[in-house]
Amino acid sequence: MANRRSEKSTGPSQRQLRVAELIRHVLRKDYPMLDVAQAVAHSALVREESRGAHTRTDFPKRDDARFLKHSLAYCTPAGPRIESLPVTITRWPPEERKY
């Protein structure tokens, strides 16, 4: 058969890629919260610190020098793109919460 893949081929077939893209399209249309969940997960992985309710066992300390910033997530065909903006300190300076 002409469309069978050889045993040496690696990675997904063209058909599998088309099916995966169709599934992504349907999920984005019908379940936009999945995009939000993916963006939150990617943002959490980029933020290598613990801050408030965002805690990581591999980074237990807060790191204001690197992560006192707003995280912005953009939906792209390749997945979420995470950018940041600086935080302007106004009336109350940030401090660690102690529970």
Steps between C-alpha positions, in 0.01 A plus 500: 500500500631840404378686807640261765785631709825310512608345827793743513282813494470697822250754619132536422357434155334774295161350585579507872608863471175592321292320763691672782447841338127428459476401866683820605263707285190338650631537856585867448157570354296304751723512809693829514579438867751236385701782339490689830609192694789443259609865534489479881707181498762651266518817711552292814787310338671824395468654848780327690403613849230464763268798542165505681287205390754413229739265675770279355696242694797542265502880559371552856612864538355819361725681248401866458819580307396272211125458532341816637314548172167444331476185287321535166393194302417503129335216311704407191479203260818363660354524852498773764761775475588650840624858531525737794460862599663675796298570814470861611523521878261766627371519856588160648835334433488124450569280798505130565180347633557290811233244571 
